[in-house]
Amino acid sequence: MSGICSLQGEVMNKIDNLGCKVILGDFDYVAKPTIIRDCFEFTWNEWESKINYLLKTIDPKITPLVSLYARVRGVQEAQLLEQLSHVANNYPDLGVLFHFFDVEAMSRALDIYRGRPLINYVSGEKWALERILPLLKRHPVPIVIQPIGDMGIPPTVNERMEIIQHIANTFTRVGIDRRDIYVDGLTPALGTLEFSLQVSLKTITAAKEAGFETILWPANAGLGHPDGKFIAATYAAMAVQAGLDLAVVASADREIYTAIAQANLILRDS
């Protein structure tokens, strides 16, 4: 986190108002491969201190959205989301991405949070849609969706778009605007699943053409590879070309930041 000030000065100013925006993901679950294990060792007080330090440091004009995440051994998600909402309320100029698994917990947090956050995520599985609809009726906030259906992750873009359109049609019936639906193109580590990263990139393009916003976690592309940082940076630049709107990136991932900034500049110059 200590590098965020210099990072903003060197790179992030090039991203502002250009193409793909960055969500700062220092506490997101893709910030580093071990975070899921490490984070349970933090107390809430440690999380709160780290999060406040980060939020005080960043410039909302440059980094408009911050991904907030916390996991503490023995503390339920409902309590953590409520505490994160209270912290976020102290920084009204910053937008927030919340992660949830417990719908009721997310609903209670939205009762507390004074802004209009982006929340992550829901899939196209029948049970997932049924559980999220009451929340969205009460809190019509922007939401990240993943093109995953009852049969799993489709290997083709057309099958994914069918799921995306089904989710969108379901959400619009409860008042969610299509522009508030952010499609996650899904980013597996290179070579680990039966579908390629090209399918992810083409999903971004197809979703943009259908009128949706788009989002990715580029660091996932390089997980487990010796050249992972370069794989992720290259993938991020290709995603910007494909029409990516938001990228969740940890401040330590300087290669990804630089790739996004330069891709934005190249596209603006075309």
NUGUBA-741246 format. One record per residue: residue number from 0; x, y, z of N, C-alpha, C in turn. Coordinates in nm, 3 decimals. Layout:
<recs>
NUM;X;Y;Z;X;Y;Z;X;Y;Z;
...
</recs>
This chain:
<recs>
0;0.081;-0.120;0.000;0.000;0.000;0.000;0.085;0.126;0.000;
1;0.207;0.119;0.054;0.288;0.238;0.065;0.327;0.295;-0.070;
2;0.317;0.214;-0.176;0.356;0.263;-0.307;0.246;0.333;-0.382;
3;0.129;0.346;-0.322;0.016;0.399;-0.398;0.034;0.545;-0.434;
4;0.096;0.627;-0.346;0.113;0.769;-0.377;0.199;0.787;-0.501;
5;0.317;0.724;-0.502;0.404;0.737;-0.617;0.342;0.674;-0.740;
6;0.268;0.566;-0.721;0.203;0.500;-0.834;0.102;0.594;-0.899;
7;0.024;0.664;-0.818;-0.072;0.757;-0.874;-0.001;0.865;-0.953;
8;0.108;0.916;-0.898;0.178;1.024;-0.966;0.240;0.980;-1.096;
9;0.290;0.859;-1.102;0.362;0.811;-1.220;0.272;0.758;-1.330;
10;0.164;0.690;-1.289;0.086;0.617;-1.388;-0.061;0.655;-1.389;
11;-0.123;0.661;-1.270;-0.267;0.670;-1.265;-0.322;0.798;-1.327;
12;-0.245;0.906;-1.326;-0.293;1.028;-1.389;-0.315;1.009;-1.538;
13;-0.247;0.913;-1.597;-0.267;0.884;-1.739;-0.396;0.809;-1.764;
14;-0.451;0.745;-1.659;-0.573;0.667;-1.675;-0.696;0.755;-1.660;
15;-0.685;0.862;-1.580;-0.800;0.946;-1.549;-0.866;0.996;-1.677;
16;-0.997;0.977;-1.686;-1.080;1.025;-1.797;-1.046;0.960;-1.930;
17;-0.977;0.848;-1.929;-0.943;0.779;-2.052;-0.990;0.635;-2.045;
18;-1.077;0.595;-2.134;-1.110;0.454;-2.151;-1.136;0.378;-2.024;
19;-1.059;0.271;-2.004;-1.077;0.181;-1.891;-1.037;0.248;-1.760;
20;-1.124;0.237;-1.659;-1.096;0.289;-1.525;-1.044;0.175;-1.438;
21;-0.969;0.213;-1.335;-0.914;0.115;-1.242;-0.985;0.122;-1.109;
22;-1.024;0.005;-1.057;-1.072;-0.008;-0.919;-0.953;-0.056;-0.837;
23;-0.917;0.019;-0.735;-0.805;-0.022;-0.653;-0.843;-0.146;-0.573;
24;-0.769;-0.254;-0.592;-0.806;-0.381;-0.532;-0.705;-0.435;-0.433;
25;-0.647;-0.347;-0.350;-0.546;-0.394;-0.255;-0.602;-0.496;-0.156;
26;-0.730;-0.488;-0.126;-0.789;-0.583;-0.031;-0.878;-0.685;-0.101;
27;-0.875;-0.684;-0.232;-0.955;-0.778;-0.307;-0.891;-0.915;-0.301;
28;-0.970;-1.019;-0.327;-0.917;-1.155;-0.311;-0.817;-1.193;-0.419;
29;-0.799;-1.112;-0.522;-0.694;-1.141;-0.621;-0.569;-1.059;-0.600;
30;-0.564;-0.981;-0.490;-0.448;-0.894;-0.469;-0.318;-0.975;-0.462;
31;-0.325;-1.093;-0.402;-0.210;-1.182;-0.402;-0.262;-1.324;-0.378;
32;-0.193;-1.424;-0.428;-0.244;-1.561;-0.421;-0.271;-1.611;-0.279;
33;-0.202;-1.557;-0.179;-0.215;-1.609;-0.043;-0.314;-1.531;0.043;
34;-0.383;-1.432;-0.015;-0.461;-1.343;0.072;-0.572;-1.417;0.147;
35;-0.631;-1.518;0.085;-0.739;-1.589;0.152;-0.689;-1.656;0.278;
36;-0.565;-1.707;0.275;-0.507;-1.767;0.396;-0.462;-1.659;0.494;
37;-0.391;-1.559;0.442;-0.333;-1.457;0.530;-0.437;-1.373;0.601;
38;-0.546;-1.342;0.532;-0.638;-1.243;0.585;-0.707;-1.290;0.713;
39;-0.720;-1.419;0.731;-0.785;-1.468;0.852;-0.700;-1.444;0.976;
40;-0.574;-1.409;0.956;-0.485;-1.383;1.070;-0.498;-1.239;1.119;
41;-0.566;-1.151;1.041;-0.586;-1.014;1.084;-0.707;-1.004;1.175;
42;-0.698;-0.921;1.277;-0.817;-0.886;1.355;-0.892;-0.777;1.280;
43;-1.017;-0.750;1.322;-1.090;-0.642;1.256;-1.017;-0.510;1.275;
44;-0.961;-0.484;1.393;-0.890;-0.359;1.417;-0.775;-0.340;1.319;
45;-0.706;-0.451;1.286;-0.598;-0.443;1.189;-0.652;-0.412;1.050;
46;-0.761;-0.479;1.013;-0.825;-0.450;0.884;-0.865;-0.303;0.876;
47;-0.931;-0.255;0.982;-0.980;-0.118;0.983;-0.866;-0.019;0.967;
48;-0.756;-0.043;1.035;-0.640;0.045;1.026;-0.583;0.045;0.885;
49;-0.568;-0.073;0.825;-0.514;-0.083;0.690;-0.606;-0.016;0.588;
50;-0.736;-0.039;0.602;-0.832;0.018;0.506;-0.837;0.169;0.518;
51;-0.838;0.221;0.642;-0.838;0.366;0.660;-0.712;0.429;0.602;
52;-0.599;0.363;0.621;-0.473;0.415;0.566;-0.484;0.426;0.414;
53;-0.535;0.323;0.353;-0.548;0.323;0.208;-0.644;0.432;0.161;
54;-0.761;0.441;0.223;-0.862;0.535;0.178;-0.819;0.680;0.198;
55;-0.740;0.705;0.301;-0.690;0.840;0.324;-0.584;0.879;0.221;
56;-0.518;0.780;0.164;-0.403;0.804;0.078;-0.440;0.832;-0.066;
57;-0.545;0.770;-0.114;-0.573;0.778;-0.257;-0.651;0.904;-0.293;
58;-0.640;0.943;-0.418;-0.709;1.061;-0.471;-0.833;1.014;-0.547;
59;-0.954;1.050;-0.500;-1.075;1.002;-0.567;-1.089;1.051;-0.711;
60;-1.019;1.159;-0.747;-1.025;1.206;-0.885;-0.950;1.112;-0.979;
61;-0.856;1.038;-0.922;-0.775;0.946;-1.001;-0.824;0.803;-0.986;
62;-0.857;0.765;-0.864;-0.906;0.629;-0.837;-1.048;0.640;-0.782;
63;-1.148;0.642;-0.869;-1.285;0.670;-0.823;-1.350;0.555;-0.747;
64;-1.297;0.434;-0.761;-1.358;0.318;-0.697;-1.253;0.237;-0.622;
65;-1.291;0.189;-0.504;-1.202;0.105;-0.423;-1.275;-0.023;-0.387;
66;-1.208;-0.135;-0.405;-1.265;-0.264;-0.368;-1.235;-0.290;-0.221;
67;-1.341;-0.304;-0.141;-1.325;-0.328;0.002;-1.357;-0.473;0.035;
68;-1.270;-0.532;0.114;-1.280;-0.674;0.144;-1.220;-0.697;0.282;
69;-1.279;-0.786;0.359;-1.221;-0.823;0.488;-1.272;-0.962;0.526;
70;-1.184;-1.039;0.585;-1.222;-1.169;0.638;-1.146;-1.191;0.769;
71;-1.220;-1.218;0.876;-1.160;-1.236;1.007;-1.209;-1.369;1.065;
72;-1.119;-1.448;1.113;-1.157;-1.577;1.170;-1.257;-1.557;1.285;
73;-1.370;-1.626;1.276;-1.469;-1.620;1.382;-1.566;-1.504;1.375;
74;-1.552;-1.417;1.272;-1.642;-1.303;1.256;-1.727;-1.326;1.132;
75;-1.858;-1.314;1.146;-1.949;-1.342;1.037;-1.946;-1.231;0.931;
76;-1.982;-1.269;0.809;-1.980;-1.174;0.698;-2.070;-1.054;0.724;
77;-2.185;-1.076;0.787;-2.278;-0.966;0.813;-2.211;-0.856;0.895;
78;-2.139;-0.896;0.999;-2.073;-0.797;1.084;-1.962;-0.725;1.008;
79;-1.886;-0.799;0.928;-1.777;-0.738;0.853;-1.828;-0.639;0.750;
80;-1.935;-0.675;0.678;-1.989;-0.585;0.578;-2.046;-0.458;0.641;
81;-2.107;-0.473;0.756;-2.158;-0.356;0.827;-2.042;-0.265;0.868;
82;-1.935;-0.325;0.919;-1.821;-0.245;0.961;-1.752;-0.178;0.841;
83;-1.742;-0.250;0.731;-1.686;-0.190;0.610;-1.771;-0.073;0.562;
84;-1.903;-0.085;0.574;-1.993;0.022;0.532;-1.973;0.147;0.618;
85;-1.956;0.127;0.748;-1.932;0.241;0.837;-1.802;0.311;0.800;
86;-1.697;0.233;0.773;-1.570;0.292;0.734;-1.585;0.369;0.603;
87;-1.650;0.308;0.504;-1.666;0.371;0.373;-1.746;0.500;0.382;
88;-1.839;0.508;0.475;-1.919;0.630;0.491;-1.835;0.751;0.526;
89;-1.716;0.728;0.581;-1.627;0.838;0.616;-1.554;0.896;0.496;
90;-1.571;0.833;0.378;-1.503;0.877;0.256;-1.606;0.891;0.144;
91;-1.695;0.990;0.154;-1.807;1.000;0.061;-1.768;1.028;-0.084;
92;-1.644;1.074;-0.107;-1.600;1.101;-0.244;-1.550;0.977;-0.316;
93;-1.536;0.868;-0.244;-1.487;0.744;-0.304;-1.601;0.647;-0.330;
94;-1.604;0.590;-0.449;-1.698;0.483;-0.476;-1.644;0.351;-0.422;
95;-1.733;0.256;-0.399;-1.693;0.132;-0.334;-1.746;0.011;-0.410;
96;-1.662;-0.090;-0.418;-1.703;-0.223;-0.465;-1.705;-0.314;-0.343;
97;-1.823;-0.368;-0.311;-1.838;-0.464;-0.202;-1.848;-0.605;-0.258;
98;-1.794;-0.703;-0.185;-1.806;-0.844;-0.221;-1.896;-0.912;-0.119;
99;-1.984;-0.996;-0.167;-2.073;-1.064;-0.073;-2.101;-1.207;-0.116;
100;-2.131;-1.289;-0.017;-2.182;-1.424;-0.040;-2.319;-1.438;0.025;
101;-2.337;-1.369;0.137;-2.462;-1.374;0.213;-2.549;-1.256;0.172;
102;-2.659;-1.282;0.104;-2.746;-1.176;0.053;-2.804;-1.092;0.166;
103;-2.848;-1.157;0.272;-2.905;-1.084;0.384;-2.801;-0.992;0.448;
104;-2.677;-1.040;0.456;-2.570;-0.957;0.510;-2.546;-0.835;0.423;
105;-2.548;-0.854;0.291;-2.528;-0.742;0.200;-2.642;-0.642;0.211;
106;-2.764;-0.691;0.227;-2.879;-0.603;0.242;-2.866;-0.515;0.366;
107;-2.823;-0.575;0.476;-2.805;-0.498;0.600;-2.695;-0.393;0.583;
108;-2.589;-0.428;0.512;-2.481;-0.332;0.489;-2.528;-0.216;0.403;
109;-2.613;-0.244;0.305;-2.664;-0.138;0.218;-2.759;-0.045;0.293;
110;-2.820;-0.095;0.397;-2.902;-0.008;0.483;-2.815;0.095;0.554;
111;-2.689;0.060;0.576;-2.596;0.147;0.649;-2.521;0.240;0.554;
112;-2.475;0.185;0.442;-2.390;0.262;0.351;-2.469;0.375;0.287;
113;-2.410;0.494;0.285;-2.483;0.612;0.238;-2.468;0.636;0.089;
114;-2.380;0.563;0.024;-2.360;0.582;-0.119;-2.435;0.477;-0.200;
115;-2.395;0.465;-0.325;-2.455;0.368;-0.418;-2.341;0.282;-0.472;
116;-2.310;0.172;-0.404;-2.192;0.095;-0.440;-2.217;0.001;-0.557;
117;-2.108;-0.051;-0.609;-2.112;-0.166;-0.700;-2.093;-0.289;-0.614;
118;-2.177;-0.391;-0.635;-2.163;-0.512;-0.553;-2.132;-0.632;-0.641;
119;-2.052;-0.721;-0.588;-2.000;-0.836;-0.660;-2.030;-0.965;-0.582;
120;-2.099;-1.057;-0.635;-2.145;-1.073;-0.769;-2.266;-1.165;-0.769;
121;-2.329;-1.187;-0.887;-2.433;-1.289;-0.899;-2.416;-1.359;-1.033;
122;-2.450;-1.485;-1.036;-2.441;-1.564;-1.160;-2.581;-1.586;-1.216;
123;-2.587;-1.660;-1.326;-2.715;-1.687;-1.389;-2.781;-1.815;-1.343;
124;-2.726;-1.880;-1.243;-2.788;-2.000;-1.189;-2.922;-1.965;-1.125;
125;-3.018;-2.052;-1.140;-3.154;-2.021;-1.094;-3.158;-1.984;-0.946;
126;-3.087;-2.060;-0.863;-3.090;-2.032;-0.720;-3.026;-1.897;-0.689;
127;-2.923;-1.859;-0.767;-2.854;-1.732;-0.744;-2.944;-1.614;-0.777;
128;-3.017;-1.626;-0.887;-3.108;-1.519;-0.926;-3.223;-1.505;-0.825;
129;-3.276;-1.617;-0.783;-3.389;-1.612;-0.689;-3.350;-1.548;-0.557;
130;-3.228;-1.571;-0.512;-3.189;-1.516;-0.382;-3.155;-1.368;-0.389;
131;-3.114;-1.318;-0.508;-3.070;-1.179;-0.518;-3.184;-1.082;-0.547;
132;-3.293;-1.129;-0.605;-3.400;-1.038;-0.648;-3.458;-0.955;-0.534;
133;-3.487;-1.014;-0.417;-3.540;-0.930;-0.308;-3.444;-0.818;-0.269;
134;-3.313;-0.847;-0.272;-3.214;-0.745;-0.239;-3.220;-0.630;-0.340;
135;-3.225;-0.663;-0.469;-3.224;-0.561;-0.572;-3.354;-0.481;-0.576;
136;-3.464;-0.543;-0.537;-3.589;-0.468;-0.527;-3.579;-0.361;-0.419;
137;-3.513;-0.396;-0.310;-3.498;-0.303;-0.198;-3.386;-0.204;-0.221;
138;-3.278;-0.251;-0.283;-3.160;-0.167;-0.308;-3.120;-0.182;-0.455;
139;-3.175;-0.101;-0.545;-3.142;-0.114;-0.687;-3.004;-0.056;-0.720;
140;-2.901;-0.130;-0.682;-2.762;-0.083;-0.699;-2.698;-0.153;-0.819;
141;-2.592;-0.095;-0.873;-2.517;-0.164;-0.979;-2.460;-0.296;-0.928;
142;-2.453;-0.394;-1.017;-2.409;-0.527;-0.975;-2.323;-0.593;-1.082;
143;-2.222;-0.667;-1.036;-2.138;-0.747;-1.124;-2.204;-0.882;-1.145;
144;-2.216;-0.921;-1.272;-2.271;-1.053;-1.301;-2.167;-1.139;-1.371;
145;-2.173;-1.268;-1.345;-2.085;-1.362;-1.412;-2.168;-1.454;-1.501;
146;-2.125;-1.474;-1.626;-2.200;-1.558;-1.718;-2.184;-1.707;-1.689;
147;-2.237;-1.747;-1.575;-2.233;-1.886;-1.532;-2.377;-1.934;-1.517;
148;-2.410;-2.045;-1.581;-2.546;-2.096;-1.575;-2.557;-2.222;-1.492;
149;-2.673;-2.284;-1.495;-2.696;-2.406;-1.417;-2.603;-2.520;-1.458;
150;-2.551;-2.513;-1.581;-2.460;-2.618;-1.629;-2.313;-2.578;-1.613;
151;-2.287;-2.466;-1.548;-2.150;-2.423;-1.527;-2.109;-2.308;-1.617;
152;-1.978;-2.297;-1.644;-1.926;-2.188;-1.727;-1.931;-2.229;-1.874;
153;-2.007;-2.159;-1.956;-2.014;-2.196;-2.098;-1.881;-2.173;-2.169;
154;-1.847;-2.259;-2.264;-1.720;-2.244;-2.333;-1.724;-2.146;-2.450;
155;-1.845;-2.100;-2.489;-1.855;-2.012;-2.604;-1.915;-1.877;-2.565;
156;-1.885;-1.777;-2.645;-1.935;-1.642;-2.620;-2.087;-1.637;-2.637;
157;-2.139;-1.703;-2.738;-2.284;-1.701;-2.762;-2.361;-1.758;-2.643;
158;-2.312;-1.867;-2.587;-2.379;-1.926;-2.470;-2.371;-1.834;-2.350;
159;-2.260;-1.767;-2.336;-2.245;-1.673;-2.227;-2.342;-1.555;-2.242;
160;-2.355;-1.507;-2.365;-2.443;-1.393;-2.388;-2.589;-1.430;-2.363;
161;-2.624;-1.554;-2.388;-2.761;-1.597;-2.356;-2.786;-1.586;-2.206;
162;-2.689;-1.626;-2.127;-2.702;-1.617;-1.981;-2.706;-1.471;-1.938;
163;-2.618;-1.390;-1.994;-2.613;-1.248;-1.960;-2.746;-1.180;-1.992;
164;-2.801;-1.209;-2.107;-2.929;-1.147;-2.145;-3.041;-1.195;-2.053;
165;-3.037;-1.320;-2.014;-3.139;-1.372;-1.921;-3.130;-1.301;-1.787;
166;-3.009;-1.285;-1.736;-2.991;-1.213;-1.608;-3.041;-1.070;-1.622;
167;-3.002;-1.004;-1.731;-3.042;-0.865;-1.752;-3.193;-0.850;-1.758;
168;-3.259;-0.939;-1.831;-3.405;-0.933;-1.841;-3.470;-0.953;-1.705;
169;-3.411;-1.042;-1.625;-3.463;-1.066;-1.491;-3.446;-0.942;-1.403;
170;-3.330;-0.878;-1.413;-3.301;-0.762;-1.330;-3.381;-0.638;-1.372;
171;-3.399;-0.619;-1.502;-3.472;-0.500;-1.546;-3.617;-0.503;-1.498;
172;-3.669;-0.621;-1.474;-3.807;-0.631;-1.424;-3.819;-0.578;-1.281;
173;-3.707;-0.568;-1.210;-3.712;-0.513;-1.074;-3.648;-0.374;-1.068;
174;-3.625;-0.314;-1.185;-3.581;-0.176;-1.188;-3.432;-0.151;-1.203;
175;-3.355;-0.253;-1.238;-3.211;-0.235;-1.258;-3.185;-0.198;-1.404;
176;-3.125;-0.082;-1.426;-3.093;-0.037;-1.561;-2.980;-0.122;-1.620;
177;-2.986;-0.148;-1.748;-2.881;-0.228;-1.813;-2.743;-0.165;-1.795;
178;-2.738;-0.033;-1.785;-2.610;0.035;-1.767;-2.553;0.012;-1.627;
179;-2.634;-0.041;-1.537;-2.586;-0.073;-1.403;-2.550;-0.221;-1.389;
180;-2.546;-0.291;-1.500;-2.507;-0.431;-1.500;-2.365;-0.441;-1.557;
181;-2.272;-0.486;-1.474;-2.132;-0.500;-1.513;-2.103;-0.648;-1.538;
182;-2.066;-0.679;-1.660;-2.039;-0.817;-1.698;-1.893;-0.851;-1.673;
183;-1.871;-0.953;-1.591;-1.738;-1.006;-1.567;-1.707;-1.106;-1.678;
184;-1.604;-1.077;-1.757;-1.570;-1.166;-1.867;-1.512;-1.299;-1.822;
185;-1.483;-1.313;-1.694;-1.424;-1.434;-1.633;-1.279;-1.451;-1.680;
186;-1.189;-1.456;-1.585;-1.047;-1.463;-1.617;-0.981;-1.580;-1.544;
187;-0.969;-1.694;-1.610;-0.894;-1.805;-1.548;-0.746;-1.783;-1.566;
188;-0.666;-1.849;-1.486;-0.522;-1.848;-1.510;-0.495;-1.912;-1.645;
189;-0.400;-1.856;-1.717;-0.371;-1.903;-1.852;-0.349;-2.054;-1.856;
190;-0.426;-2.122;-1.942;-0.407;-2.264;-1.964;-0.469;-2.357;-1.862;
191;-0.551;-2.305;-1.771;-0.603;-2.391;-1.663;-0.742;-2.446;-1.690;
192;-0.820;-2.381;-1.777;-0.956;-2.427;-1.805;-0.971;-2.459;-1.953;
193;-1.083;-2.520;-1.986;-1.103;-2.563;-2.124;-1.127;-2.446;-2.218;
194;-1.174;-2.333;-2.164;-1.190;-2.216;-2.251;-1.069;-2.124;-2.234;
195;-1.037;-2.051;-2.340;-0.917;-1.969;-2.341;-0.948;-1.827;-2.295;
196;-0.842;-1.752;-2.270;-0.859;-1.612;-2.237;-0.916;-1.533;-2.354;
197;-0.901;-1.585;-2.474;-0.962;-1.520;-2.589;-1.114;-1.517;-2.576;
198;-1.171;-1.623;-2.519;-1.315;-1.625;-2.496;-1.355;-1.516;-2.397;
199;-1.273;-1.496;-2.296;-1.299;-1.390;-2.199;-1.298;-1.253;-2.267;
200;-1.199;-1.230;-2.353;-1.189;-1.102;-2.422;-1.307;-1.082;-2.518;
201;-1.345;-1.187;-2.587;-1.458;-1.176;-2.679;-1.590;-1.156;-2.604;
202;-1.598;-1.210;-2.482;-1.715;-1.186;-2.398;-1.727;-1.038;-2.363;
203;-1.613;-0.975;-2.334;-1.612;-0.832;-2.305;-1.665;-0.753;-2.426;
204;-1.615;-0.784;-2.544;-1.659;-0.714;-2.664;-1.808;-0.734;-2.690;
205;-1.855;-0.857;-2.677;-1.996;-0.886;-2.702;-2.085;-0.816;-2.599;
206;-2.042;-0.815;-2.474;-2.121;-0.748;-2.370;-2.128;-0.598;-2.395;
207;-2.018;-0.538;-2.437;-2.019;-0.395;-2.468;-2.111;-0.366;-2.583;
208;-2.106;-0.449;-2.686;-2.192;-0.429;-2.802;-2.340;-0.442;-2.767;
209;-2.369;-0.520;-2.661;-2.507;-0.539;-2.617;-2.552;-0.430;-2.519;
210;-2.464;-0.335;-2.489;-2.502;-0.223;-2.405;-2.473;-0.235;-2.258;
211;-2.389;-0.332;-2.220;-2.354;-0.351;-2.079;-2.219;-0.288;-2.048;
212;-2.196;-0.259;-1.920;-2.064;-0.223;-1.872;-1.986;-0.354;-1.848;
213;-1.853;-0.342;-1.844;-1.771;-0.463;-1.833;-1.664;-0.447;-1.725;
214;-1.622;-0.560;-1.669;-1.525;-0.559;-1.560;-1.442;-0.687;-1.564;
215;-1.316;-0.676;-1.522;-1.227;-0.792;-1.514;-1.132;-0.777;-1.395;
216;-1.079;-0.891;-1.352;-0.971;-0.899;-1.254;-0.849;-0.952;-1.330;
217;-0.772;-0.866;-1.397;-0.666;-0.912;-1.489;-0.558;-0.997;-1.424;
218;-0.528;-0.974;-1.296;-0.419;-1.049;-1.233;-0.443;-1.198;-1.235;
219;-0.569;-1.240;-1.239;-0.600;-1.383;-1.242;-0.533;-1.453;-1.359;
220;-0.516;-1.382;-1.471;-0.463;-1.445;-1.592;-0.322;-1.499;-1.572;
221;-0.246;-1.438;-1.483;-0.107;-1.479;-1.466;-0.079;-1.565;-1.345;
222;-0.182;-1.599;-1.268;-0.160;-1.675;-1.145;-0.094;-1.811;-1.175;
223;0.012;-1.840;-1.102;0.079;-1.970;-1.116;0.182;-1.976;-1.226;
224;0.203;-1.867;-1.301;0.299;-1.868;-1.411;0.425;-1.790;-1.372;
225;0.542;-1.837;-1.413;0.666;-1.764;-1.384;0.664;-1.621;-1.439;
226;0.600;-1.604;-1.554;0.588;-1.471;-1.616;0.449;-1.414;-1.593;
227;0.391;-1.445;-1.479;0.252;-1.408;-1.452;0.223;-1.260;-1.463;
228;0.315;-1.175;-1.415;0.291;-1.030;-1.420;0.281;-0.981;-1.564;
229;0.364;-1.037;-1.650;0.364;-0.993;-1.789;0.243;-1.049;-1.864;
230;0.205;-1.171;-1.831;0.083;-1.229;-1.889;-0.038;-1.143;-1.851;
231;-0.048;-1.107;-1.724;-0.161;-1.028;-1.677;-0.162;-0.890;-1.740;
232;-0.046;-0.828;-1.753;-0.039;-0.694;-1.812;-0.078;-0.697;-1.960;
233;-0.029;-0.798;-2.032;-0.064;-0.811;-2.173;-0.214;-0.834;-2.189;
234;-0.267;-0.921;-2.106;-0.411;-0.950;-2.108;-0.491;-0.824;-2.077;
235;-0.447;-0.745;-1.981;-0.517;-0.623;-1.945;-0.522;-0.526;-2.062;
236;-0.409;-0.510;-2.131;-0.406;-0.420;-2.247;-0.498;-0.469;-2.357;
237;-0.501;-0.601;-2.380;-0.591;-0.657;-2.481;-0.738;-0.639;-2.439;
238;-0.764;-0.644;-2.310;-0.901;-0.625;-2.261;-0.947;-0.481;-2.283;
239;-0.856;-0.385;-2.265;-0.891;-0.246;-2.293;-0.928;-0.231;-2.441;
240;-0.850;-0.293;-2.527;-0.881;-0.292;-2.670;-1.017;-0.355;-2.697;
241;-1.052;-0.457;-2.619;-1.179;-0.528;-2.639;-1.299;-0.448;-2.588;
242;-1.275;-0.343;-2.509;-1.384;-0.260;-2.461;-1.404;-0.263;-2.310;
243;-1.302;-0.300;-2.235;-1.315;-0.309;-2.090;-1.339;-0.173;-2.027;
244;-1.435;-0.168;-1.933;-1.466;-0.043;-1.862;-1.395;-0.033;-1.728;
245;-1.390;-0.142;-1.653;-1.331;-0.140;-1.519;-1.236;-0.258;-1.501;
246;-1.120;-0.230;-1.441;-1.024;-0.335;-1.407;-0.994;-0.325;-1.259;
247;-1.005;-0.437;-1.188;-0.973;-0.441;-1.046;-0.826;-0.482;-1.034;
248;-0.746;-0.390;-0.978;-0.601;-0.408;-0.979;-0.544;-0.368;-0.844;
249;-0.453;-0.448;-0.790;-0.382;-0.411;-0.668;-0.273;-0.309;-0.701;
250;-0.247;-0.217;-0.608;-0.150;-0.110;-0.635;-0.010;-0.165;-0.660;
251;0.019;-0.284;-0.609;0.151;-0.344;-0.632;0.169;-0.393;-0.776;
252;0.058;-0.409;-0.848;0.065;-0.462;-0.985;0.094;-0.349;-1.083;
253;0.215;-0.295;-1.074;0.251;-0.178;-1.154;0.248;-0.208;-1.304;
254;0.282;-0.333;-1.340;0.282;-0.368;-1.482;0.141;-0.358;-1.540;
255;0.041;-0.401;-1.461;-0.097;-0.395;-1.510;-0.143;-0.251;-1.522;
256;-0.112;-0.169;-1.420;-0.147;-0.028;-1.427;-0.089;0.037;-1.553;
257;0.039;0.013;-1.576;0.107;0.074;-1.690;0.046;0.027;-1.820;
258;0.017;-0.102;-1.830;-0.042;-0.156;-1.953;-0.177;-0.091;-1.983;
259;-0.259;-0.075;-1.879;-0.391;-0.013;-1.898;-0.376;0.133;-1.939;
260;-0.286;0.204;-1.871;-0.265;0.345;-1.903;-0.219;0.363;-2.047;
261;-0.123;0.282;-2.090;-0.070;0.295;-2.225;-0.173;0.252;-2.329;
262;-0.250;0.148;-2.299;-0.355;0.106;-2.392;-0.459;0.216;-2.409;
263;-0.495;0.281;-2.298;-0.588;0.394;-2.307;-0.534;0.504;-2.397;
264;-0.407;0.537;-2.378;-0.346;0.644;-2.457;-0.341;0.609;-2.605;
265;-0.305;0.486;-2.634;-0.297;0.443;-2.775;-0.435;0.449;-2.840;
266;-0.536;0.403;-2.769;-0.670;0.404;-2.826;-0.722;0.547;-2.843;
267;-0.688;0.634;-2.750;-0.731;0.774;-2.762;-0.665;0.838;-2.884;
268;-0.543;0.796;-2.915;-0.467;0.855;-3.023;-0.506;0.799;-3.160;
269;-0.590;0.693;-3.160;-0.622;0.629;-3.289;-0.732;0.702;-3.362;
</recs>
